[in-house]
């Protein structure tokens, strides 16, 4: 795919001009914002969307899925309201998406190492467009499910944006640079669901009542693809065989610890995220709108933190504060008996959201060499997606078997153990060398 003239860069080679770096980061931020807005439009629609497909006659695939989910529900010692059937189905589809991402991420990353970031990103966008085009035409559940499968296998914008940002930044600039990814996430997850809810009220087709939202999502992706084609140059430098040896993985042991931390952090944290609507319904009889306000508060506070503290502090410090805040939030949720305590816990969750994943991405990027950066960062992302795929099932099983107090205490203890085991490795490689000197 032809486009702007390629530019040679690397983290070890500080010859990238400030103007070029600024231009690349601006392009990445805009593209990420468009991509994540498109991704988050659908989030508030899942209950109504799945209810719509469930109401259709002769829906054998969906009926069989609900049969498995009901068997899962009935295995617990306390009843689970049928109100949550659609929530469980949405969680199952979310787990499927994460599992597909875990499979695809290393492949997409390796392809970007071989054929270039720009080429891999544009092909990934083509897959995303195909996914949403299927959603536009999804008048039946099998077509909608196919759209989610295609999307899970092709989504590579976030990991490739991280690889590109790493290509054009020095190690000193890395934390500040990758925090922009977190800012884009927070803005999109705050605005996207509200936009999706509004667009869903504009019915264009009775066969697919959510076509207006799907079309808007498709338009965002087409715009993003054209923008990337016009504005994004290649950032991965082509090297000779002799040069490649000098750019291999920097710290395999440290990277392995970070993958472990990423996997188990997201396993526990995603389980908590999925259980939160059940808890707020049990305690306060919250509606979807009230849950949306809690999530909006978390997103807004997280975006403010990512625009300030997370961009300026050292990545190791940011990760440690985020993990400590996460453990604190679990213990608070175990004892929550008022809405004030709920929002106090939500404050710590916002700190967690603003800090942990962004900081872990930064630390991981400092431990991989230029030559295999795409594949290694893809494997790092894959570890997190495995955690996201299995966390909701494990944590909600504990929640329903043992009760809310026990589940959140176990989650808090688990997060504390993850923090303790990873603590010494949550530092920049430069700081490690200083300690050894």
KOLPALO-671164 format. One line per 4 residues: number of its first residue (from 1); their letters; for each residue x, y, z of C-alpha. Coordinates in steps of 0.001 Angstrom, whole numbers, plus 500000, padded with zeros to 6 digits. Layout:
<nodes>
NUM	a	X Y Z; ...
</nodes>
This chain:
<nodes>
1	xxxx	500000 500000 500000; 501658 503193 498811; 501696 506319 500914; 503981 508834 502580
5	xxxx	507688 508345 502260; 509108 505980 504877; 511234 507423 507651; 513915 505443 509495
9	xxxx	513696 505500 513277; 514580 503547 516376; 514618 503980 520127; 518378 503454 520195
13	xxxx	518867 506014 517420; 517864 509478 518674; 518048 511059 515221; 514246 511397 514979
17	xxxx	513423 515083 514810; 511040 516590 517328; 508766 517762 514496; 508573 514274 512954
21	xxxx	507871 512645 516313; 505165 515204 517094; 503553 514616 513704; 503506 510824 514181
25	xxxx	502080 511053 517701; 499368 513465 516566; 498405 511060 513783; 498376 508112 516191
29	xxxx	496276 509919 518773; 493631 510968 516249; 493498 507476 514718; 493257 505818 518145
33	xxxx	490469 508163 519177; 488500 507347 516023; 489176 503625 516439; 488226 503472 520113
37	xxxx	485124 505604 519638; 484018 503141 516974; 484776 500243 519348; 482923 501724 522356
41	xxxx	479752 502773 520524; 478366 499256 520884; 479063 498796 524613; 475808 500234 526062
45	xxxx	473775 498529 523332; 474621 494918 524191; 471625 494279 526494; 469055 495670 524036
49	xxxx	470879 494266 521019; 470983 490734 522427; 467372 491038 523619; 466431 491909 520026
53	xxxx	468104 488783 518641; 466663 486685 521468; 463133 487787 520524; 463514 486414 516993
57	xxxx	461844 483040 516305; 463787 479910 515334; 467109 481241 516618; 468768 477870 517193
61	xxxx	472316 479170 517771; 471296 481740 520397; 468947 479286 522118; 471743 476728 522448
65	xxxx	474084 479359 523892; 471471 480374 526477; 470967 476696 527356; 474683 476439 528256
69	xxxx	474572 479731 530194; 471514 478620 532166; 473213 475333 533017; 476168 477394 534265
73	xxxx	473835 479592 536365; 472028 476630 537902; 475309 475147 539152; 475469 477755 541938
77	xxxx	473957 477414 545376; 472025 480684 545177; 469638 481754 542409; 470775 484247 539761
81	xxxx	468056 486498 538375; 467051 485992 534750; 467625 489752 534513; 471309 488902 534086
85	xxxx	470931 486379 531254; 471821 488986 528644; 474653 490306 530833; 476125 486806 530954
89	xxxx	475813 486454 527189; 477509 489828 526716; 480302 488674 529019; 480689 485433 527083
93	xxxx	480990 487376 523831; 483504 489706 525454; 485565 486702 526545; 485414 485296 523005
97	xxxx	486636 488624 521590; 489542 488712 524079; 490477 485104 523317; 490584 485862 519585
101	xxxx	492724 488917 520325; 495111 486739 522329; 495532 484499 519278; 495831 487313 516732
105	xxxx	498024 489850 518567; 501395 488047 518229; 500655 487301 514559; 499762 490925 513783
109	xxxx	502873 492078 515632; 505143 489658 513768; 503669 490767 510443; 504432 494384 511339
113	xxxx	508068 493384 512009; 508316 491730 508618; 506234 493972 506349; 506189 497250 508279
117	xxxx	503906 498892 510829; 501993 500934 508279; 501153 497958 506060; 500068 495793 509011
121	xxxx	497948 498610 510427; 496151 499279 507143; 495368 495568 506692; 494129 495462 510287
125	xxxx	491848 498394 509490; 490502 496500 506476; 489514 493669 508830; 487867 496111 511225
129	xxxx	485854 497642 508376; 484716 494156 507289; 483678 493413 510867; 481520 496529 511224
133	xxxx	480113 496097 507701; 478813 492726 508888; 477235 494458 511908; 475483 496941 509591
137	xxxx	473808 494005 507840; 473335 491876 510975; 469596 491209 510979; 470246 487801 512617
141	xxxx	472431 486701 515530; 474806 484449 513502; 475767 487434 511313; 476330 489593 514389
145	xxxx	478457 486871 515984; 480484 486619 512760; 481128 490366 512937; 482556 489986 516456
149	xxxx	484771 487070 515386; 486183 489018 512420; 486741 492028 514692; 488544 489961 517329
153	xxxx	490910 488447 514781; 491711 491707 512991; 491847 494429 515655; 495478 495566 515884
157	xxxx	495271 499335 516143; 496220 499632 519803; 499230 497297 519785; 500543 498714 516497
161	xxxx	500078 502272 517774; 502208 501325 520784; 504868 499802 518496; 504897 502912 516279
165	xxxx	505067 505265 519266; 507971 503198 520573; 509707 503411 517178; 509733 507220 517285
169	xxxx	510458 507822 520982; 513596 507577 523046; 513592 505598 526279; 513382 508847 528254
173	xxxx	510283 509917 526336; 508583 506508 526427; 506280 506923 529423; 505105 510358 528330
177	xxxx	504502 509069 524803; 502569 505905 525658; 500392 507756 528163; 498701 509287 525106
181	xxxx	497270 505823 524365; 495703 505793 527817; 494285 509286 527327; 492657 508176 524056
185	xxxx	491166 505167 525858; 489706 507284 528645; 488185 509860 526294; 486693 507182 524040
189	xxxx	485304 505084 526896; 483714 508218 528364; 482176 509609 525143; 481688 506494 522989
193	xxxx	478979 504762 525053; 476971 507992 525313; 477188 508504 521563; 476185 504897 520937
197	xxxx	473163 505177 523228; 472013 508341 521449; 472475 506923 517942; 470586 503755 518860
201	xxxx	467437 505872 519302; 467523 506676 515569; 465953 503624 513924; 466763 503239 510225
205	xxxx	465678 499626 509718; 463324 497330 511621; 465386 494351 510438; 468410 495843 512255
209	xxxx	467312 498557 514735; 470949 499374 515519; 471959 500113 511936; 472381 503849 512604
213	xxxx	475018 503163 515278; 476694 500549 513096; 476835 502918 510120; 478346 505671 512248
217	xxxx	480913 503180 513572; 481693 502131 509997; 482087 505773 508953; 484581 506378 511777
221	xxxx	486689 503394 510664; 486651 504400 506995; 487678 507930 507986; 490442 506544 510211
225	xxxx	491757 504308 507427; 491878 507152 504903; 493537 509378 507493; 496219 506758 508242
229	xxxx	496814 506099 504540; 497357 509809 503911; 499263 510790 507064; 501165 507819 508512
233	xxxx	504637 507001 507138; 506501 503773 507842; 508406 504022 511130; 510204 500684 511232
237	xxxx	513721 500868 509860; 514941 498163 507456; 518275 496758 508601; 520920 494430 507217
241	xxxx	521429 490973 508727; 524555 492210 510472; 522677 495089 512092; 519750 492939 513220
245	xxxx	521804 491090 515841; 522307 494327 517750; 518568 494938 518021; 517322 491675 519542
249	xxxx	515305 491426 522737; 516925 493372 525561; 515655 491688 528736; 513756 488380 528322
253	xxxx	513592 487701 532071; 512178 491137 532878; 509723 490902 529987; 508498 487516 531247
257	xxxx	507739 489020 534667; 505810 491854 533040; 503767 489378 530952; 502953 487486 534149
261	xxxx	501903 490727 535845; 499806 491799 532850; 498002 488441 532651; 497132 488103 536328
265	xxxx	496333 491781 536844; 493791 491730 534003; 492475 488309 535049; 491533 489677 538490
269	xxxx	490630 493208 537402; 488425 492190 534457; 486596 489769 536728; 485821 492619 539102
273	xxxx	484697 494855 536199; 482230 492213 535022; 480888 491548 538529; 480279 495221 539343
277	xxxx	476756 495445 537784; 475717 492365 539774; 477001 493910 543001; 475376 497312 542474
281	xxxx	472082 495611 541601; 472229 493383 544701; 473105 496261 547055; 471387 499315 545572
285	xxxx	469093 497965 542817; 471033 500087 540299; 469730 500496 536768; 471928 500482 533658
289	xxxx	471862 504299 533666; 473108 504453 537270; 475870 501964 536487; 476733 504149 533499
293	xxxx	477206 507142 535795; 479632 505171 537971; 481620 504096 534910; 481519 507632 533532
297	xxxx	482975 508940 536812; 485772 506367 536618; 486511 507238 532986; 486555 511001 533543
301	xxxx	488848 510811 536565; 491145 508331 534793; 491484 510637 531771; 492500 513542 534034
305	xxxx	495120 511398 535755; 496493 510085 532458; 496825 513607 531119; 498902 514584 534147
309	xxxx	500407 512166 536653; 500655 509084 534414; 502507 511026 531700; 505012 512667 534023
313	xxxx	505927 510099 536670; 508253 507142 536125; 506479 504103 534714; 507570 501872 537587
317	xxxx	506121 504274 540156; 502895 504613 538160; 502484 500809 537938; 503061 500338 541675
321	xxxx	500561 503027 542627; 498027 501540 540224; 498395 498008 541626; 498180 499311 545204
325	xxxx	495026 501258 544305; 493538 498158 542697; 494062 496032 545806; 492585 498828 547946
329	xxxx	489491 499046 545735; 488829 495305 546120; 488933 495486 549923; 486629 498531 549847
333	xxxx	484155 496768 547543; 484094 493804 549945; 482774 496106 552701; 480749 498577 550633
337	xxxx	477351 499257 552196; 476632 502773 550929; 476834 504682 547679; 479513 506895 549221
341	xxxx	481748 503854 549765; 480976 502692 546228; 482236 505969 544782; 485277 505879 547066
345	xxxx	486123 502451 545641; 485415 503828 542149; 487999 506557 542795; 490666 503928 543445
349	xxxx	489488 502026 540358; 489984 505206 538308; 493565 505465 539584; 494058 501818 538618
353	xxxx	492628 502375 535140; 494838 505418 534620; 498040 503752 535742; 498567 500024 535436
357	xxxx	498181 498986 531790; 499809 502134 530398; 502771 501756 532755; 503162 498032 532015
361	xxxx	503154 498780 528277; 505886 501359 528833; 508031 498999 530908; 507582 496185 528380
365	xxxx	508547 498447 525466; 511818 499244 527264; 512682 495545 527429; 512307 494583 523779
369	xxxx	514710 495204 520927; 513820 497039 517754; 514123 494015 515477; 511288 491957 517027
373	xxxx	509358 494718 518752; 506031 494046 517046; 505971 490335 517882; 507160 490784 521472
377	xxxx	504654 493560 522204; 501983 491418 520528; 502821 488545 522881; 502713 490950 525813
381	xxxx	499241 492109 524759; 498205 488486 524219; 499015 487670 527851; 496672 490428 529000
385	xxxx	493909 489313 526638; 494099 485762 528033; 493473 487281 531465; 490519 489259 530086
389	xxxx	489089 486113 528479; 489027 483925 531605; 488818 486510 534423; 485047 487186 534256
393	xxxx	484167 483470 534359; 486487 482686 537284; 485661 485751 539365; 481893 485616 538868
397	xxxx	481918 481913 539697; 483585 482802 543007; 481131 485688 543504; 478105 483399 543129
401	xxxx	479526 480437 545014; 481090 482218 547998; 479337 485597 548048; 480367 489181 547463
405	xxxx	482517 489681 550581; 484632 486587 550008; 485027 487212 546269; 486351 490750 546671
409	xxxx	488601 489858 549605; 490103 487010 547555; 490493 489447 544647; 492236 491961 546917
413	xxxx	494583 489300 548293; 495284 488065 544758; 496071 491574 543548; 498338 492097 546568
417	xxxx	500225 488900 545716; 500625 489986 542089; 501949 493338 543320; 504372 491702 545785
421	xxxx	505790 489271 543205; 506182 491961 540552; 507341 494831 542778; 511093 494565 542177
425	xxxx	510612 494173 538422; 508448 497287 538091; 511351 499607 537346; 512914 501006 534201
429	xxxx	515975 499052 532928; 518143 502143 533483; 517197 502207 537177; 518017 498480 537447
433	xxxx	521502 499113 536094; 522028 501944 538582; 521104 499632 541464; 523571 496979 540262
437	x	526392 499485 539767
</nodes>
